[in-house]
Amino acid sequence: MFRIVKKSETTRLQATVIISTAIILAILVTSIFISAIGFNPIEVYGSMLKGSFGSSSKLKRTIIIAIPLLITSLGIAVAFKMQFWNIGGEGQILMGGFGAAFIALNFAYLPKPIVLILMAISGMLCGGLWALLPAFLKSKWGTNETIVTLMMNYIALKWITFLQYDKWKDPNSMGFPKIANFEDNAVLPRVFDIHIGWIIALILVVVMYIFMNYTKKGYEISVLGESVKTAKYAGININKTMITAILLSGGLCGLVGMIQTSAVSNTLSIEISGGVGFTAIIVTWLGALSAPIILIVSVLFAALLQGGAYIQTAFGIPAAAASVLQGMILFFVLGSDFFIRYRLVLEKNIKVKGAK
C-alpha cells in the first residue's frame, strides 16, 4: 500500500528532471498512439513543429493564438495567487468584449486613439466587475467562488447571444444573427503584420512580474493567499486586497475581450472567447503562477494547438485523434506537477484484519 506525502521542498533540478521525464513519457505514449492509427510519429511531430513555426504566416498564427492565452493566464494567476479560484475567465472575456463593443458601436466618431483607450478601459471595467460579484458573494455569504464564477460564464454567454440575435443585431446582415462590424477607428493597429496585442501582452508580462514580486500590494496578495490569519496579523486590509486582486484578475480577462473583438473578430460575437478562459487555467498552473514562465507556456501551448490543427490537414488525421494527442501530452505534463509537490511512500507495516 502507498500513501501520499507532501514534499517539504523540491529543488529546481529535481523539478526539471520530473518535468523532463513527463515530456519523454508523453512523447513515447503519443508515438505508440500515432503508430496505432497508421502514421509515422517522427513525421507527425515534425509536421506539428512545421505547422507552428515553419513559416512566417504560421508563426504569426501561433502568436495570435498565444496572445489571449497569455493575458488571460496573467489575470487568472493573480486570483489563484490569493487562493481565489477564478474559473470565470470565459465570462469575463465575453463581458470585456461587450464593454469594448459598446464604445466601438456608439463612439466610433471620436479620434482612433481615444476610441481604443475607451474600449480598453470599458472592457477591463466590465471584466473586473463581472469577477467582483463572485468575490462579494464569497466575502458576504461564504459562497463557493469556483461554482459561482463557472456559472457566470453561461450568464455572460447568454447575454452576448441575446445581443447578437436581438438587441444589437445588424439590420444590414440580411437576417443573419450578427452584430455590425467595427469602424476602422475601433480596430487595433498592426505591427509586423500582427495586431498590437502582442506588444500589450509583453508589456503586461513585465508589469505583472514587477507588481507581484516587488510591490507592497503584490506581497499582500501573496500573504493573503498563504494564510488569512497571517494577513490579519500583518495588518493587511483583507477586503481591500481581495477587491484589488479580483478587479485586476477580471480586468485583464476583460482586456482580452477588447483585443479579440477589436483586432481578431472586428465585432462582438459569442465566439470571441473560443475556450481561452478554460485553457488559460491549464496554462496558469503549468506556468507556476509566474509571469515569465506563463509567457513560455502560452507560446508552447499555442504551438501545440496550431500544430494539432495543421496535422489534420497534412495527414488527414481526424480532429478527435489530434485532440487525443494534445490531451495525452497535457496529461503527462500536468501529472508531473503532482510528483513535484508530493511523493508516494510505501507502507511496510500493514496489519491485516484477523492476523496474529
PEJO-V635297 format. One record per helix or strand. SS is the DSSP state (A for helix, B for strand). FROM is the first residue (numbers start at 1). TO is the last residue. If there is no record, write none. Layout:
# PEJO-V635297
ss->SS from->FROM to->TO
ss->SS from->FROM to->TO
This chain:
# PEJO-V635297
ss->B from->2 to->6
ss->A from->12 to->36
ss->A from->41 to->53
ss->A from->56 to->81
ss->A from->89 to->106
ss->A from->112 to->141
ss->A from->145 to->167
ss->B from->169 to->169
ss->B from->179 to->179
ss->A from->184 to->186
ss->B from->190 to->191
ss->B from->194 to->195
ss->A from->197 to->214
ss->A from->216 to->226
ss->A from->228 to->233
ss->A from->238 to->265
ss->A from->276 to->286
ss->A from->291 to->315
ss->A from->319 to->341
ss->B from->342 to->346
